[in-house]
Amino acid sequence: MKTQYKYCENKLQKLYEQPLSVMDLGTNTFHLLIAKLKKPLPDYQPFEVIHKEKVAVKIGQGGISRGIINEQAQARMFEALRYFRLSLAEYNIPPGEVEAMATSALRSASNGALLAQKIKEEFGINIQIINGEEEAELIYYGVKAYMPIGNAPALIMDIGGGSVEFIIGTDQGILWKKSFEIGAQRLFDLFMQYDPIHPRDIARLRHYLAQELEELQAACRQYAPAYLIGSSGTFDTLKDIEEAQAGMHCTEITFSQFEKIHWQLLKKNRQERLRIPGMSEMRVDMIVVASILLHYVMQQAALPYMKVSLYALKEGVLFKKLNHLLTT
């Protein structure tokens, strides 16, 4: 990987032979990723995924707005980790070698640190509860590993259940980054009172976003991003829907193409949304408020199109770890 890594062949050979693993303990979904380096090492998408799974744990459900992980969510969390432990054993990966990151729900919960300690005691997994700035940086590294960003600034956006990360950057580095505690579960709890969502609640949500995202708007005025890069499940689902409707693979989604999907999401109830080709059942509830958020951001920053990165935080963790191993 000539352009992004300095390395010695001995280190690289060892890394080709051993899998790297990461857990992303998100507010809605827990992910386990086990990957090996591609050989020879390419400039982009350097990992060959040998095992990937996700579980809809929804640890923010019923508690995130009160700053706690409730007992039902804790039970789902531990059940998912028992399931992941079986996969780690299959690949002979000691739990202590897993890079495990926890984000908004655990960092904002009053019992988050206690739960991380319980996980360490039961599973031997060292959970790092990362702050919003660290989360944004790792997402940038994930996108950078997946695709060229370009010399002109792009706005990178990752919609989680608890928080939303925004990064403005180029291939050369990060120009600005910020994490906002306005994730899809939080917005759903606050504004999704009816299904389909009521026009009054759409207006309330947009007014709320105008207040909460003033720093983002100022950053966009300063750096003038040329387009948007979306990472995480919401964007994967929007891409799947657009490709199903267009009947072809797409490398980008224009704002007008996205708007057609957006208005469908606002007008339909849950059962009707489930019948949209490409819709993920895991995303069907919170995609409405996530779409309103995305529409507001693209409209305010006058972003003409978006691209979708299939790498996000977990791949950013691997990319950063790989960079460290090869340059130290």
C-alpha positions, 0 to 999 in steps of 0.5 A: 500500500504505497501511498498510505503506509510505510512498512517493513516486509516482515511485519506485513507478512505476519499481518497477512497471516493473522486475522484482525477483529473488532467489535462496535457496540452501538446504540442500536446494533452490535457488530463483529468484524473479523478480517485479514489483509488483502495480498498484495495490500491495495490503496483502498479497501485493504481488508478481506472480511472473513466473518461479519455479523450484526445483532439488533441489540437496541440498548438505547431502547427504553432508557437512552433518553433517561441516561441509563441502559435498562435491564431488558437492554442489558440482557440483550447486550449480554446475549449478543456478546455470548453469540459473538464469543462463539465466533471468536472461538471459531477463529481462535481469537482470544477475547482480550485481542479484540478491539471493542468500541462502545459509543453513545449509549454506553458513554452517556449512560450512568451505568455504562462504566459498570456494564463495561466492567461486567463485560470484562469480567464475564467475557474478557473483552476490554471495552473502550468507551470512546468519546464523540471526537474519537468516534468521528475520527475513527469514522473518517479513517474508515471512509478513507480506507474505503474510498478516495475522498478527494482534494476538495472537502467532503462532509462525512456523516454517520447516523447512529442510534445515540449520536451523529458524527460529522466530519469535514475532510479531504484525502489529506486529513480532517478539517473539522469534526463534531459529534452531536447527541441527536442519534436516530433513537433519540430523535425517534423517542422525541418526534415519532409520535405517529406513524406515518409521522405527522407534518407537525412533528416534521416541522418540530424536528426540523426546528430542533435540528436548526438549533442543535446543528448551528456549529455544523452550519457554520463549519459548512459555510467555512469549508464549503464541502462539495458533496456528502459521504454517508456511512452506517446502516441508514445510508446502506439502506438508502443505497439499497432502495435506490438501486432497487428502484433504479434497477442498477448499481449506483456509485452516487445518489443525487439529492433529487433521487434521495428526495423521492425516497425521502417523501415515500418514507414520510408518507408510509406507515411501518408496514408500507415502508417494509414493502419498499424494495431494498428496505431493511427491517432493522432500519424500518422504524428509525429511518424516517427521522434519520431521513429527515435529518439527512434531508435537512443537512443536505438542503442547508449545505446545498450538497448536490449528491451523496456517496455511500461508504461501506466502511465506517467506525469498525473498519476505521478501528482496523485501519488505524490499528494497521497503520500503527502496527506498520509504522512503529 
